[in-house]
Amino acid sequence: MSILKVLLITITFSLVIAATSAHEDEKKMTTSNSHEDEGGEKKTVTYDGRSLIINGRRELLFSGSIHYPRSTPEEWAGILDKARQGGINVVQTYVFWNIHETEKGKYSIEPQYDYIKFIKLIQKKGMYVTLRVGPFIQAEWNHGGLPYWLREVPEIIFRSNNEPFKKHMKKYVSTVIKTVKDANLFAPQGGPIILAQIENEYNHIQRAFREEGDNYVQWAAKMAVSLDIGVPWIMCKQTDAPDPVINACNGRHCGDTFSGPNKPYKPAIWTENWTAQYRVFGDPPSQRSAEDIAFSVARFFSKNGSLVNYYMYHGGTNFGRTSSAFTTTRYYDEAPLDEYGMQREPKWSHLRDVHRALSLCKRALFNGASTVTKMSQHHEVIVFEKPGSNLCAAFITNNHTKVPTTISFRGTDYYMPPRSISILPDCKTVVFNTQCIASQHSSRNFKRSMAANDHKWEVYSETIPTTKQIPTHEKNPIELYSLLKDTSDYAWYTTSVELRPEDLPKKNDIPTILRIMSLGHSLLAFVNGEFIGSNHGSHEEKGFEFQKPVTLKVGVNQIAILASTVGLPDSGAYMEHRFAGPKSIFILGLNSGKMDLTSNGWGHEVGIKGEKLGIFTEEGSKKVQWKEAKGPGPAVSWYKTNFATPEGTDPVAIRMTGMGKGMVWINGKSIGRHWMSYLSPLGQPTQSEYHIPRTYFNPKDNLLVVFEEEIANPEKVEILTVNRDTICSFVTENHPPNVKSWAIKSEKFQAVVNDLVPSASLKCPHQRTIKAVEFASFGDPAGACGAFALGKCNAPAIKQIVEKQCLGKASCLVPIDKDAFTKGQDACPNVTKALAIQVRCE
């Protein structure tokens, strides 16, 4: 497309928008511009340098990443409802190649992975869709979404100008687009898809392929555009995205780090605003605050941004073996909707409120001209204003991370907390400050199920193989990825060595050592059937050294290694050339010197017996002999028990106390890998609780099976229900009133409540009611929700006032009323006071 043609299209659409948008009424911000699709209306989707244009209309687009394989189909509706209530009007999802084409040429859409159904449900909920086709998605997903068989295509080089890769990539992308077109899901067909993405963060590895990387980008863009889907294509983190593909930003602060669209006629789009940090085993806790995310969003839209996507809005669960190397089963639990689909407060509601505040500014943002007034290094005001009209919105910024300030703007002084933006939809009234959370907080509780913990454990232990069961057939150990072919985490390696009396050390204080150099990810070693020990690599360093003392005997000694992967790689250039598994094996300390067993002759067997027999299912469990489990069991063992379905309707988790590393099944369905023995620097497992979807349960009795690699004891394993029934509020005298106190009516910005004062707002989840006020203070309280503490001053009457206002109600509002709270006896008159409340819902 020529520049002249694009500019003509841009001018035409700009005239249409200018003529129509000036007369549009703002929608009530209960769902932040969500659009009910009435009868599958066909829509045109174009763009110019300011925004996407949908049916001739500009939209502020608040998007959230929600991945269909990371929750069950039964959970989708509830998750999408909460997203919409949080102001989300676009849902972004990848399509996961390796779950749809596990065998080359056999593409399928299984019910639990039905992205067509998922997209239709999004449309039913009144939201748009960004479809990230990939085919490489990274996503901390096994092999970055690429099926394993692709690795074995002759002469293939992933993500390069490589004919074998391009052949399979084009076939896959064309297949996905056909399934979506056949279902009429693109916007011009009456569907919800308004954007599609080809490739993913390719800039990271483009230089590794040099000219062939540049050629690949051009080819990928041209191939995608040729599919004629009727909506724009995007490439994230791709500064040289070829026309007409839009380059988009990924990161935490794209308002300041994004260099902008690579052409003036493309809009500013933020495809990944990271709401937290995904975890890998061995990580300590990490979070990103609601205040920082809200700041980044306000900043981006104040600098002509038009779409922000939260990655993730709901992370969910990496069921089975789907997570990439060393990635935890729990995914982006710190997102606005946590792993269980519950609202993580205040993140969910604070972002909902920034969406409301920005939507109050929409007409000014799209119809006004922007001016930036830089007052100092840290302070500035951005104004969007249309001369001769009442359209005016302002963003006042204090970018200093530690020092609050007062900024004068148009004759009024505005108090600005550190690192904050105040949003003024009329250039006068602060409706939202990114640092001041006016919405509620919550604390997640894990509660031991009363019904589900009468466990009677049984154990079945795998037989440690010898070269009799697994004869040697290769000189050296086979590389692990190519041996497993992604069909299992586990493979046995066997060899034997015959020692003479003169080989063994003559002194008792000289031990013999088994040393194994491994390329990753973990292994267990056995000598003559006895467990010697285990070791593993890390997300950063997959390879490791195993070195343990062993007892050897005169005669034949059997050595068995159970090597395992913890997912496949998901990023980087030449991913098809990554390797894992034992590389070299030695015995040290022998009287005859170091013995190299690397080329000793090795037997190999993929998988373990219980896995092949399917003993994690009801039928398969009858194929082996179980015995009562008493105390710690041996390494490489299976444990099973039955338990009653947990009471109530709350989400369910299993806490794996006492276990080491392995996998968990409920009624034959894997809920993912557990790894309790890999401790973070804080001395705690990275993940202790593992999500069990309620749809996995039978009406009454359930089978729980755990495969455990290490010596472990299941006696302390417990089934838990999960709730967020502890809710809180923390507001200060300097907080603005809640943003829902204002609205646009008849094109005018106005208050819709009488008392514009800061208020504590509390609402119980799931139609529950407030049963107890556990904490209330007006003064200088400290701590956070679930752990508040009184400060040096407190208004004694406050708890009684809150109880009168809130007990027995599903929700309540407690406005800050200093005179009523202190009754004229202010113990700290020179302190800016805060109102902190914690209640329990039932």
C-alpha positions in Angstrom: 0.0 0.0 0.0 1.5 3.4 -1.0 1.9 6.1 1.6 -0.4 8.4 -0.5 -3.1 5.8 -0.6 -2.9 5.3 3.2 -3.0 9.1 3.8 -6.1 9.5 1.7 -7.8 6.7 3.6 -6.7 8.3 6.8 -8.1 11.7 5.8 -11.4 10.2 4.7 -11.9 8.3 7.9 -10.9 11.3 10.0 -13.6 13.4 8.3 -16.2 10.7 9.0 -15.1 10.5 12.6 -15.1 14.2 13.2 -18.6 14.4 11.8 -20.0 11.6 13.9 -18.1 11.4 17.2 -18.8 14.9 18.3 -22.5 13.9 18.7 -22.0 10.6 20.5 -23.2 10.1 24.0 -20.9 8.4 26.4 -22.0 5.0 27.5 -22.6 4.4 31.2 -19.3 3.1 32.6 -20.6 0.0 34.3 -18.8 -2.1 31.7 -16.3 0.4 30.3 -17.5 0.7 26.7 -18.3 -3.0 26.3 -20.4 -3.6 23.1 -23.2 -6.1 23.0 -23.1 -7.6 19.5 -26.7 -7.5 18.3 -27.3 -10.1 15.7 -23.7 -10.4 14.6 -23.5 -7.0 12.9 -20.8 -6.8 10.2 -18.2 -4.3 11.0 -15.4 -2.5 9.1 -12.1 -2.3 11.0 -9.6 0.3 9.7 -7.0 2.5 11.4 -5.2 5.8 11.2 -2.5 7.4 13.3 -4.8 7.9 16.2 -6.7 4.7 16.7 -8.5 1.7 15.3 -11.8 2.7 13.7 -14.6 0.2 14.1 -17.6 0.9 11.9 -16.6 4.5 11.6 -16.2 4.9 15.4 -13.1 5.3 17.5 -12.9 3.3 20.7 -10.7 3.3 23.8 -9.8 -0.4 24.0 -9.1 -2.1 27.3 -8.0 -5.6 26.6 -7.1 -8.6 28.7 -5.2 -11.8 27.8 -7.2 -14.9 28.7 -6.0 -18.2 27.3 -8.6 -20.9 26.6 -6.4 -23.9 27.5 -5.5 -22.5 30.9 -9.0 -22.9 32.3 -11.8 -25.4 31.6 -14.6 -24.6 29.2 -17.0 -24.6 32.2 -15.0 -21.8 33.8 -14.8 -19.5 30.7 -18.1 -17.8 31.2 -17.4 -16.7 34.7 -14.0 -15.5 33.9 -15.2 -13.5 30.9 -18.1 -12.0 33.0 -15.6 -10.7 35.6 -13.3 -9.3 32.8 -16.2 -7.4 31.4 -17.3 -6.1 34.8 -13.7 -4.9 35.2 -14.0 -2.7 32.1 -12.4 -5.1 29.6 -13.9 -4.7 26.1 -11.3 -6.8 24.2 -10.0 -10.3 25.0 -6.7 -11.4 23.6 -5.8 -15.0 23.1 -3.2 -17.1 21.4 -4.0 -20.1 19.3 -1.8 -23.0 20.6 -0.5 -25.0 17.6 0.9 -27.9 19.7 -2.5 -28.8 21.2 -4.3 -28.8 17.9 -1.8 -30.6 15.7 -0.1 -33.1 18.0 0.6 -35.3 14.9 1.7 -33.8 11.6 -1.3 -33.3 9.3 -3.9 -34.1 11.9 -5.4 -30.8 13.0 -8.2 -31.0 15.5 -10.1 -28.8 17.9 -10.9 -30.9 21.0 -13.8 -29.8 23.3 -11.5 -28.6 26.1 -9.5 -26.6 23.6 -12.3 -25.3 21.4 -11.2 -21.8 20.6 -14.2 -21.3 18.2 -16.5 -21.8 21.1 -14.4 -19.5 23.3 -14.4 -16.7 20.7 -18.2 -17.0 20.2 -18.6 -16.8 24.0 -16.5 -13.6 24.1 -18.8 -12.2 21.5 -21.9 -13.2 23.4 -20.4 -11.4 26.4 -20.2 -8.2 24.3 -16.4 -8.0 23.8 -14.0 -7.9 20.9 -11.1 -10.3 20.2 -7.5 -10.0 19.3 -6.4 -13.4 17.8 -2.7 -14.1 18.2 -2.1 -16.8 15.6 1.6 -17.1 16.2 2.5 -19.8 15.3 5.3 -19.2 17.7 3.7 -17.8 20.9 6.3 -18.3 23.7 3.7 -17.7 26.4 5.7 -19.8 28.9 4.0 -22.7 27.0 5.7 -25.9 26.1 7.9 -25.4 23.0 6.5 -21.9 22.6 3.4 -23.6 21.1 5.3 -25.3 18.3 4.5 -29.0 18.0 7.4 -31.4 18.7 7.2 -33.1 15.3 8.2 -29.8 13.7 11.6 -30.2 15.3 12.2 -33.4 13.3 11.4 -32.0 9.9 14.7 -32.4 7.9 16.8 -29.2 7.6 14.3 -27.1 9.5 15.3 -23.8 11.2 12.5 -22.3 13.3 11.4 -18.8 12.6 13.8 -18.0 9.8 13.7 -17.6 6.1 13.8 -21.4 5.9 11.6 -23.2 3.4 10.7 -26.2 5.5 9.6 -23.9 8.4 7.7 -21.5 6.2 5.9 -24.4 4.5 4.5 -25.7 7.8 3.9 -22.3 9.2 1.9 -21.2 6.2 -0.2 -24.4 6.3 -0.9 -24.0 10.0 -1.8 -20.3 9.8 -4.0 -20.9 6.8 -5.8 -23.7 8.7 -6.4 -21.5 11.7 -7.7 -18.7 9.6 -10.0 -21.0 7.7 -11.6 -22.4 10.9 -12.2 -18.9 12.1 -13.6 -17.7 8.7 -15.8 -20.7 8.4 -17.3 -19.7 11.8 -17.8 -16.1 10.6 -15.7 -14.7 13.5 -13.9 -11.8 11.8 -15.5 -8.5 12.3 -16.4 -8.0 8.6 -18.3 -11.3 8.8 -20.2 -10.2 11.9 -17.8 -11.7 14.4 -15.8 -10.1 17.3 -12.2 -10.4 16.0 -10.9 -6.9 15.3 -7.1 -7.6 15.2 -4.9 -10.6 14.4 -1.2 -11.1 15.2 1.4 -12.9 13.2 4.7 -14.0 14.9 5.6 -12.8 18.4 8.4 -10.6 19.7 10.6 -11.5 16.8 12.9 -8.5 17.2 14.5 -10.5 20.1 16.1 -13.1 17.7 16.0 -11.3 14.3 19.7 -10.4 14.5 20.7 -14.0 15.1 19.5 -14.8 11.5 20.8 -11.6 10.0 19.5 -11.1 6.5 17.4 -14.3 6.7 15.7 -12.8 9.7 14.8 -9.6 7.8 13.5 -11.6 4.9 11.4 -13.8 7.2 9.7 -10.7 8.7 8.8 -9.5 5.2 7.6 -12.9 4.2 5.5 -13.5 7.4 3.7 -10.1 7.0 3.0 -10.7 3.3 1.7 -14.2 3.9 -0.6 -13.0 6.7 -2.0 -10.1 4.7 -2.6 -12.3 1.7 -5.1 -14.3 3.8 -7.6 -11.4 3.4 -9.2 -11.5 6.9 -10.6 -8.0 6.7 -9.0 -6.7 9.9 -5.6 -5.3 10.6 -2.6 -7.5 11.4 -0.2 -6.6 14.2 3.4 -7.6 15.2 4.4 -7.1 18.8 7.9 -5.8 19.5 8.7 -5.6 15.8 10.1 -2.2 15.0 10.3 -2.9 11.3 6.8 -4.4 10.9 6.1 -4.1 7.1 3.1 -2.1 5.9 0.2 -2.5 6.5 1.0 -4.5 9.6 1.0 -2.4 12.8 4.0 -2.7 15.2 3.0 -2.8 18.8 4.7 -2.5 22.2 5.3 -5.1 25.0 6.6 -4.1 28.4 5.7 -2.5 31.7 5.8 1.2 30.7 5.1 1.6 27.0 3.9 5.2 27.6 7.6 6.0 28.0 9.6 3.2 26.4 7.7 2.7 23.2 9.4 4.6 20.3 6.0 4.7 18.6 4.4 3.3 15.5 6.9 2.9 12.7 4.7 5.0 10.3 2.6 8.1 11.2 -0.6 6.5 9.9 -0.4 3.6 12.4 -2.0 3.8 15.9 -0.2 3.2 19.2 -1.1 -0.2 20.5 0.2 -1.9 23.6 -0.1 -5.7 23.2 1.4 -6.8 26.6 1.3 -4.7 29.7 2.7 -7.3 32.2 0.5 -7.4 35.3 3.0 -9.4 37.3 5.8 -11.8 36.5 5.3 -15.4 35.6 7.1 -17.8 38.0 9.6 -20.6 37.5 10.3 -23.2 40.1 12.9 -21.8 42.5 11.6 -18.2 42.3 10.6 -16.2 45.4 7.3 -14.3 45.3 7.1 -11.3 42.9 4.4 -8.8 42.3 3.5 -5.7 40.4 1.4 -3.2 42.3 -2.0 -2.0 41.1 -0.8 1.6 41.4 2.1 1.0 39.0 -0.1 -0.6 36.4 -2.7 2.1 36.6 0.1 4.7 36.3 1.4 3.0 33.2 -2.1 2.8 31.6 -3.0 6.5 32.3 0.5 7.5 30.9 0.0 5.5 27.7 -3.4 6.9 26.9 -2.2 10.4 27.8 0.4 10.0 25.1 -2.1 9.1 22.3 -2.3 5.4 23.1 -5.5 3.7 21.9 -5.4 0.1 23.1 -3.8 -1.5 26.1 -3.8 -5.2 26.8 -3.1 -6.7 30.2 -0.8 -9.8 30.0 -2.2 -11.6 31.8 -5.7 -10.6 32.9 -6.3 -14.1 33.9 -3.3 -16.5 33.9 -4.9 -19.7 35.0 -3.3 -23.1 35.2 -0.7 -25.0 33.2 -2.5 -28.4 33.3 -0.7 -31.6 32.5 2.7 -31.1 30.8 1.9 -27.9 29.1 4.2 -25.4 30.9 7.6 -24.6 29.4 10.9 -25.4 31.0 10.8 -24.9 34.8 7.6 -22.8 34.6 5.3 -23.4 37.5 1.8 -25.0 37.2 0.3 -21.7 38.4 0.4 -19.0 35.8 0.3 -15.3 36.4 -1.6 -15.7 39.7 -1.0 -12.0 40.5 -3.1 -10.9 37.5 -6.4 -9.0 38.1 -8.2 -12.4 38.1 -6.1 -14.9 40.1 -5.4 -18.5 39.1 -8.8 -19.5 40.5 -10.7 -16.8 38.5 -11.3 -14.7 41.6 -10.9 -10.9 41.6 -7.5 -10.0 43.0 -8.1 -6.8 44.9 -7.3 -4.0 44.7 -5.7 -4.8 41.3 -9.0 -5.8 39.6 -11.0 -2.8 40.9 -8.3 -0.2 40.6 -7.8 -1.0 37.0 -11.6 -1.0 36.5 -11.6 2.5 37.9 -8.8 3.8 35.7 -10.8 2.4 32.7 -13.9 4.4 33.9 -11.8 7.6 34.4 -10.2 7.3 30.9 -13.6 6.7 29.4 -14.9 9.9 30.9 -12.1 11.6 28.8 -12.8 9.7 25.6 -14.4 12.5 23.5 -11.6 14.9 24.5 -8.9 12.3 23.8 -10.2 11.6 20.3 -11.4 15.1 19.3 -9.1 17.4 21.1 -5.6 18.5 20.3 -2.9 17.6 22.9 -0.4 20.0 24.5 2.3 19.1 26.9 3.5 21.5 29.6 6.7 20.3 31.2 7.0 22.1 34.6 10.2 20.4 35.8 12.1 17.1 35.4 9.4 15.2 37.2 6.2 17.3 36.8 4.1 17.8 33.7 0.5 18.4 32.5 -0.9 16.9 29.3 -4.1 18.5 28.0 -6.5 17.4 25.3 -8.7 20.3 24.3 -11.0 21.3 21.4 -11.2 25.1 21.2 -14.7 26.5 21.2 -16.2 23.5 22.9 -16.5 22.0 26.4 -14.1 19.2 25.4 -11.1 19.3 27.7 -9.3 16.5 29.6 -6.1 16.8 31.6 -3.4 14.4 33.0 -1.3 15.9 35.8 1.8 13.9 36.4 4.2 13.7 39.4 6.9 11.3 38.2 9.1 11.6 41.3 9.2 8.2 43.0 9.5 9.5 46.6 8.4 13.1 47.0 4.8 14.3 46.9 4.1 17.7 45.4 1.4 20.3 44.7 1.0 21.3 41.1 -0.9 24.5 40.1 -3.0 24.1 37.0 -5.4 26.8 35.6 -5.6 28.5 38.9 -6.1 25.5 41.1 -3.6 23.6 43.3 -3.6 19.8 43.0 -1.9 17.6 45.6 0.0 14.9 43.8 1.3 11.8 45.7 4.7 10.4 44.5 4.7 8.6 41.2 1.1 9.4 40.3 -1.1 10.7 37.6 -4.4 12.6 38.3 -7.1 12.4 35.6 -9.4 15.4 35.1 -12.1 14.7 32.5 -13.2 18.4 32.5 -9.7 19.9 33.2 -11.0 20.8 36.7 -12.1 17.8 38.6 -9.8 15.0 39.8 -11.8 11.8 39.4 -8.9 9.4 39.7 -5.4 9.4 41.0 -3.3 6.3 40.1 -1.6 6.2 43.5 -4.9 6.5 45.5 -6.8 3.3 45.6 -10.4 4.1 46.3 -11.6 0.6 45.7 -11.6 -2.4 48.0 -8.8 -4.8 48.9 -9.0 -8.5 49.6 -7.0 -11.3 51.2 -7.1 -14.9 49.8 -7.8 -17.6 52.3 -7.1 -21.4 51.9 -9.5 -23.3 54.2 -9.1 -27.0 54.9 -12.1 -28.9 53.5 -14.3 -30.5 56.1 -15.4 -33.3 53.7 -12.4 -34.1 51.6 -9.5 -34.9 53.9 -10.3 -38.4 55.3 -7.4 -39.9 53.3 -6.2 -43.6 53.4 -3.1 -43.6 51.2 -1.8 -46.6 49.3 1.5 -46.8 47.5 2.9 -48.6 44.4 6.6 -48.4 43.8 8.2 -48.6 40.4 10.8 -51.4 39.8 14.2 -49.9 39.3 15.3 -51.4 36.0 18.6 -53.1 35.2 20.2 -54.0 31.8 18.2 -57.2 31.9 14.9 -55.3 31.7 16.3 -52.5 29.5 19.2 -54.0 27.5 22.0 -51.8 26.2 21.5 -50.9 22.5 23.4 -47.6 22.0 27.0 -46.8 22.8 26.3 -43.4 24.4 23.2 -42.0 26.2 20.7 -40.7 23.7 19.8 -37.0 23.9 16.7 -36.7 26.0 14.4 -34.4 23.9 14.8 -36.6 20.9 14.4 -39.7 23.0 11.1 -38.5 24.6 9.6 -36.7 21.6 7.5 -34.8 24.1 5.5 -37.9 25.0 6.6 -38.1 28.6 8.7 -36.2 31.1 10.7 -39.4 31.9 13.2 -41.8 30.4 15.3 -44.6 32.0 19.0 -44.9 31.1 20.7 -48.2 32.1 24.2 -49.6 32.0 26.3 -52.0 34.0 30.0 -52.2 35.0 31.9 -55.2 36.2 34.6 -54.5 38.9 37.4 -56.6 40.1 38.6 -56.6 43.7 41.7 -54.6 42.7 39.4 -51.9 41.2 37.8 -51.0 44.5 39.5 -48.6 47.0 41.6 -50.3 49.7 40.9 -47.6 52.3 37.4 -47.2 53.9 37.8 -43.5 54.0 38.1 -43.1 50.2 34.6 -43.2 48.8 33.7 -44.0 45.2 31.7 -41.2 43.5 29.2 -41.3 40.7 29.5 -38.2 38.6 26.9 -37.3 35.9 27.2 -34.2 33.8 23.7 -33.4 32.5 22.3 -30.9 30.0 19.1 -30.7 32.1 16.6 -30.7 33.5 16.7 -33.2 36.4 17.6 -36.8 37.3 17.5 -39.5 39.9 20.3 -42.0 40.1 20.2 -45.7 41.3 23.1 -48.1 41.9 22.2 -51.8 42.3 18.6 -50.8 42.8 19.3 -48.3 45.6 18.4 -44.7 45.4 21.6 -42.6 45.4 20.2 -39.1 45.1 18.8 -36.5 42.7 19.7 -33.1 41.3 18.4 -30.6 38.8 19.2 -27.4 36.9 17.3 -24.2 36.9 15.4 -22.0 34.5 18.6 -19.9 33.9 21.0 -22.8 33.8 19.4 -26.0 32.6 22.6 -28.0 32.9 24.0 -29.3 36.2 26.4 -31.7 37.8 25.3 -34.7 39.8 27.9 -36.1 42.2 27.2 -38.5 45.0 29.1 -41.2 46.9 28.1 -44.8 46.0 28.7 -48.3 47.3 30.0 -50.6 44.6 30.7 -54.3 44.8 33.0 -56.8 43.2 31.2 -58.2 40.2 28.5 -56.6 38.0 27.1 -53.3 39.2 23.8 -52.0 37.7 23.4 -48.2 37.2 20.1 -46.7 36.3 19.3 -43.1 35.7 15.8 -41.7 35.6 16.3 -38.5 33.6 13.4 -36.0 33.2 12.4 -32.8 31.5 10.3 -30.1 33.1 8.8 -28.7 29.9 10.5 -27.8 26.6 12.2 -24.5 25.8 9.9 -21.6 24.8 12.2 -18.8 23.5 15.4 -17.8 21.7 17.0 -18.5 18.3 17.7 -22.0 17.1 15.3 -23.5 19.6 15.3 -26.7 17.5 18.9 -27.3 18.5 18.4 -27.3 22.3 19.4 -30.5 24.2 18.8 -32.2 27.5 19.7 -35.3 29.4 22.9 -37.1 30.6 25.9 -36.1 28.7 28.8 -37.8 30.4 29.0 -40.3 33.3 32.1 -41.2 35.4 33.0 -43.2 38.5 35.7 -41.5 40.6 37.7 -42.9 43.4 38.4 -46.3 42.1 41.8 -47.8 42.8 42.2 -48.3 39.0 41.5 -44.6 38.4 38.6 -42.6 36.9 36.3 -44.8 34.9 34.4 -43.2 32.0 31.0 -44.8 31.4 29.8 -42.4 28.8 30.5 -44.9 26.0 29.9 -48.0 28.1 26.8 -49.0 26.2 23.3 -47.8 27.3 19.8 -49.0 27.4 16.9 -46.6 27.1 13.2 -46.7 27.8 10.7 -43.8 27.5 8.2 -43.3 30.3 7.6 -45.2 33.5 5.4 -48.3 34.0 2.6 -46.6 36.0 2.4 -43.9 33.3 2.1 -46.5 30.5 -0.6 -48.5 32.4 -2.5 -45.3 33.2 -2.7 -46.1 36.9 -3.8 -42.5 37.5 -7.2 -43.6 36.2 -9.9 -45.7 37.9 -9.5 -48.5 35.5 -5.7 -48.3 35.2 -5.2 -48.2 39.0 -6.5 -51.8 39.1 -3.6 -53.1 36.9 -1.0 -52.9 39.7 -0.7 -54.1 43.3 -1.1 -51.3 45.9 -0.2 -51.6 49.5 -0.9 -49.4 52.6 1.4 -46.4 52.7 3.1 -46.0 56.1 5.5 -43.1 56.5 8.0 -42.0 53.9 7.9 -44.1 50.7 10.7 -44.9 48.4 11.7 -42.8 45.4 9.8 -43.3 42.1 6.5 -44.2 43.8 2.8 -43.7 43.1 0.3 -42.8 45.8 -3.4 -43.0 45.6 -6.4 -42.3 47.8 -10.1 -41.5 47.5 -11.8 -38.5 48.9 -15.3 -36.9 49.0 -16.1 -33.9 46.8 -15.3 -30.7 48.8 -18.3 -28.9 50.2 -19.7 -25.6 48.8 -19.0 -24.0 45.5 -15.7 -22.2 46.3 -12.6 -23.0 44.1 -10.5 -26.0 45.3 -6.8 -26.6 45.7 -4.5 -29.3 46.9 -1.6 -28.4 49.2 1.3 -30.8 48.6 3.0 -30.6 52.0 5.5 -33.5 52.5 5.9 -34.3 48.8 8.9 -33.7 46.5 8.5 -33.6 42.7 6.1 -35.2 40.3 2.6 -34.9 39.0 -1.0 -35.0 40.3 -4.1 -36.5 38.8 -7.7 -36.1 39.9 -10.1 -38.7 38.4 -7.6 -39.3 35.6 -7.0 -35.7 34.7 -3.6 -34.1 35.4 -3.6 -30.8 37.2 0.1 -30.3 36.4 3.6 -30.8 37.9 4.3 -30.3 41.6 7.7 -29.4 42.9 7.9 -28.9 46.6 11.5 -29.8 47.1 12.9 -26.9 44.9 13.0 -24.1 47.4 13.3 -20.4 46.7 15.9 -18.3 48.3 13.4 -17.7 51.1 13.5 -21.4 52.0 9.9 -22.0 50.8 8.5 -23.9 47.7 7.7 -21.5 44.9 4.2 -23.1 44.7 2.6 -25.2 47.4 -1.1 -25.1 46.4 -2.3 -26.6 43.1 -5.7 -25.8 41.5 -8.3 -28.5 41.0 -11.1 -27.3 38.8 -14.5 -28.2 40.3 -15.5 -29.7 36.9 -12.9 -32.5 37.5 -14.8 -33.8 40.5 -17.3 -36.6 40.6 -20.6 -36.0 42.5 -19.3 -37.8 45.6 -16.2 -40.0 45.4 -12.9 -39.0 43.8 -9.6 -40.6 42.9 -6.4 -38.7 43.7 -3.2 -40.2 42.3 0.3 -38.6 42.8 3.4 -39.7 41.0 6.4 -38.9 43.3 10.0 -39.0 42.1 11.6 -38.5 45.5 11.4 -40.1 49.0 8.1 -38.5 50.3 5.2 -38.9 52.7 1.7 -38.0 51.6 0.2 -37.9 55.1 0.2 -34.0 55.2 -1.3 -33.5 51.8 -4.7 -31.7 52.2 -7.6 -30.6 50.0 -8.5 -26.9 50.5 -11.3 -24.6 49.5 -10.3 -21.1 48.4 -12.1 -17.8 49.1 -11.6 -14.1 49.2 -14.1 -13.5 52.0 -11.7 -11.1 53.8 -12.3 -7.7 52.2 -10.9 -4.4 53.2 -10.7 -0.7 52.4 -8.0 1.8 52.9 -8.6 5.4 52.0 -7.2 8.7 53.2 -8.5 12.2 53.5 -6.5 13.1 50.3 -8.2 10.4 48.2 -10.5 11.6 45.5 -14.1 10.2 45.7 -14.7 7.0 43.8 -14.7 7.6 40.0 -18.2 6.2 39.8 -19.3 9.5 41.4 -19.3 11.1 38.0 -20.7 10.4 34.5 -21.2 12.0 31.1 -24.9 12.9 30.6 -26.1 14.7 27.5 -22.5 15.3 26.5 -21.8 17.0 29.9 -19.5 15.8 32.6 -21.3 15.9 36.0 -21.5 14.4 39.5 -24.1 11.7 40.1 -23.9 11.7 43.9 -24.5 14.4 46.4 -21.5 13.9 48.8 -18.2 14.0 46.9 -16.0 12.8 49.7 -13.5 9.9 50.0 -15.3 6.8 51.1 -14.6 3.2 52.1 -16.4 0.9 49.7 -16.9 -2.8 50.5 -18.7 -5.5 48.6 -18.8 -9.2 49.4 -18.2 -11.7 46.6 -20.8 -14.3 45.5 -23.8 -12.6 47.1 -22.4 -13.2 50.6 -23.0 -10.7 53.4 -20.7 -9.0 55.9 -20.8 -11.1 59.1 -18.0 -9.4 61.2 -16.0 -6.2 61.3 -12.6 -7.5 62.1 -10.7 -4.2 62.1 -11.7 -0.5 61.9 -9.5 2.5 62.4 -9.5 6.2 61.6 -6.1 7.7 62.3 -2.7 6.3 61.2 -3.3 2.5 60.9 -0.5 0.3 59.4 -0.3 -2.9 57.5 -2.3 -4.4 54.7 -5.5 -6.3 54.2 -5.5 -9.4 56.4 -2.8 -7.8 58.6 -3.9 -4.3 59.7 -2.6 -2.9 63.0 -3.5 0.2 65.0 -1.1 3.2 64.8 -0.4 5.9 67.4 -3.9 7.5 67.1 -7.3 6.1 66.4 -10.9 7.4 66.7 -12.5 5.1 69.3 -16.0 5.3 67.8 -15.1 4.1 64.4 -15.7 0.4 64.8 -19.2 0.9 66.1 -20.0 3.3 63.2 -18.7 0.7 60.7 -20.6 -2.1 62.2 -23.8 -0.1 62.1 -23.2 0.8 58.5 -22.1 -2.6 57.2 -23.1 -5.7 59.3 -25.6 -8.0 57.5 -25.2 -6.2 54.2 -23.8 -7.5 50.9 -22.1 -4.1 50.4 -21.7 -0.8 52.2 -20.2 2.6 51.8 -18.5 4.5 54.7 -17.8 8.1 53.8 -15.0 9.8 55.7 -16.6 12.1 58.2 -13.9 13.4 60.5 -16.2 15.1 62.9 -18.5 12.1 63.3 -15.5 9.7 63.7 -13.5 11.8 66.3 -16.5 13.5 68.0 -14.3 16.6 68.4 -11.4 14.7 70.1 -8.7 14.4 67.5 -5.7 12.8 69.0 -3.4 13.7 66.1 -4.7 16.9 64.5 -1.6 17.4 62.3 -1.7 13.9 60.7 -3.4 13.2 57.4 -5.7 10.4 58.5 -6.7 7.1 56.9 -9.8 5.0 57.2 -8.9 1.3 57.3 -11.6 -1.4 57.5 -11.5 -5.2 57.4 -14.6 -7.3 57.3 -15.4 -11.0 56.9 -18.0 -12.2 54.5 -20.0 -15.4 54.8 
